[in-house]
Amino acid sequence: MESLFQKMLYLIVRLKRYMNFIECHEEPIHIPGSIQSFGYLIGIDAASHTITFFSRNISDIFDIGSSQELFGRKLTDFPESFQSIIDSEIYTSLDKFTRRKNETYFDKIFIGDTEYHFSVFRSELYIFMEFEKVLINPNKRISNKYDNFYIIDNEKELWNHLLETLSKVVNYGRMMVYKFMMDGSGKVIAEKKNENMESFLGLHYPESDIPKQARDLYLKKRKRIFSNVYADTVPILSKSPENIDLTFSASRGMSPVHGQYLKNSGVASSFSVSIIIDDHLWGLVTCQNVEPKHIDLEDRVQAGIFTALAANAYSSFKSKSELNYRLELNEKVSQLKTEFLKHNNLFDSLIECKTEIRNLPEADGLAIVSDENIITDGKTPNPESIRRIVQWAQENTNERIYVSRNFLKEYGDKLDLSEDAAGIVIYFIERDKNEMLIWFRKEFDEHINWAGNPEKKIEVFSQNGEEKQMISPRTSFRIFTENIKGNSKRWNSRNVSAVQAVRDLILETSHKNYNAIKRLNDELKKVNDELDSFSYTISHDLGTPLTVMKLNAQMLLGNLTDDSVKSKTKINTIIEEIDNMAEMMHDVLQLSRAKHSEIQLENLKTAHTIEKISQNAKMTYGSPNSEIIIKECPDVLADKTMLHQVFLNIINNAVKYSSHKDLPKVEIEGTEDDQTIIYRISDNGIGIPEEEKHKMFKIFNRMDNAKKFKGNGVGLSIVHRIMKRIGGNVDYESSSEGTSFILTFKKPYI
């Protein structure tokens, strides 16, 4: 018998472990300090093979004296007590069998006249030896048709077949397949029960029923039995107060909370097998019995094998189904790709295919957002609501793809949303440009039937003479219906895959369009370079012949007699056209220089330049009565030569196109902004017709109302090119009462 000290130590450890416990997920269920009464446990040091701990009940099957004599000794020191263990194949090759941690090895041995299952596994520090009686079940009937699982391609039929098969092995009163949801809660999706037991099929269970640490244990230890929830547990005796990790022990003691939970549900025994799919805990086979019931170890192993076969079969047909879906999705995306490539602009493609894009993830509505433009398809919120969602997304999400089924529930009041935005998926095409796709799902009137009210209550109850304060399992499992508002139907993995397929399609077609545009740009650059070279050569080389032609025409004009009026008119026309051609070649040369000349940005004063150009413009266009008002002229950051060209062209145009007015007027004013200097040059001239504004900065394009004025349509092209090169911008505002050109320069360095 153990000493009084050992009893007190055990009670102190147990009390300390539970005295401050409140939440289910905090319960240390892997270190309960006890095992169930059907098991017997001995733990030895993995290095020295000396006895370190054991269950208090080993004296029931092994003939030992004082338990204190066992600590620090080897089993071989007590051959009269442990001879059956010492002679076993596992013990004689202990290091060989326990080379891999947490892998269990099975054998059978006789202790006296009784046969026991002998299980051995190793943790980090210890080797566990576990024993339980072999039970004979003459009524056991095991099917050998393992392949039956693989010919079933229906989820419901598969799990029903598993329960039918397991009933021939373990035969509990109620057997269920319990599937875990994404949030850790669960649902009973298949059931086989006795007539006198209540059905739980279709009921939901909260996450706290099987909290995270319990789910983690189910992934490690895949078969778990509680033979009798009313039986006292057997304490572990140890020479040190450290907690022994019993994760892989088949007889590990029951969690007090789980024990009370089973009692409240009206059962005395339970057995569960983990359903593992792709190394994740997908669900459980959960068996319950009104009366205490112990299942032989071999039968439990057999149940685990059948469950693994069913899980593999499920994974197999789900993979086939997923493959078929992927093939269908690829076909739809291929058709979309064909449509996409018909358009040079991405958003033209998206708009043209908006219905197909909406349907891919099974959404109710779609919004295509490009900056301030919004195109919708299907059932969507109004444009103002969509803009609020866009702003929220820019400020609150970092993901490229954002998915929510409870968007209305979480943000409906804040963003003033309708039921059409209960669920959303957002794909950012290009966040900086405010380009995105938003899929919408309307609100889904969801009802969840819980197995009892899932609300938690804290109570104090006693176990093995100890009082503990903890979450009390619910006492009623009557159906409790919860109505949930603000959610849409769940976006499943296929829906997300469809959105990802759209993303990949956009990236692929954008890349192809980029390459096509790049090729065109390269060709255009080559042509432009050739044209620039040609224009420079023509402008330069034709200068001399034109000068010779003009001189000869002037000489011919001088030699004519006074009565040759008709001839003089013709010669004057020739001279005028030569001047026009010379001016055009000069402007083309200036345009070429604006593109290729080296630039040197510096702080420049503008007042003198503006004043000089203004006075010359009045003389050039014969408009001495033009009123030119020059206000503030702040310094700018620009290239000196190019700055002169900009003001020359803009001021000349202002004076020229207002010169036919009775009171021609030009106003020039510069203002400072945070980072820029803005010049506004306004006139009261002919204005620019709205329908011709797209021609403004194109070379050789002239407005219809400007053809009575001399010019060739090159000046504004020069200005536009120069302003881009020096990091500025040119824009304009116009009406029938005149035009204002707006020049934006960089602010000078301080």
Order of alpha helices (4+ residues) and beta strands (2+ residues): alpha-beta-beta-beta-alpha-alpha-alpha-beta-beta-beta-alpha-beta-beta-beta-alpha-beta-beta-alpha-beta-beta-alpha-alpha-alpha-beta-beta-alpha-beta-alpha-beta-beta-beta-beta-beta-beta-alpha-alpha-alpha-beta-alpha-beta-beta-alpha-beta-beta-alpha-beta-beta
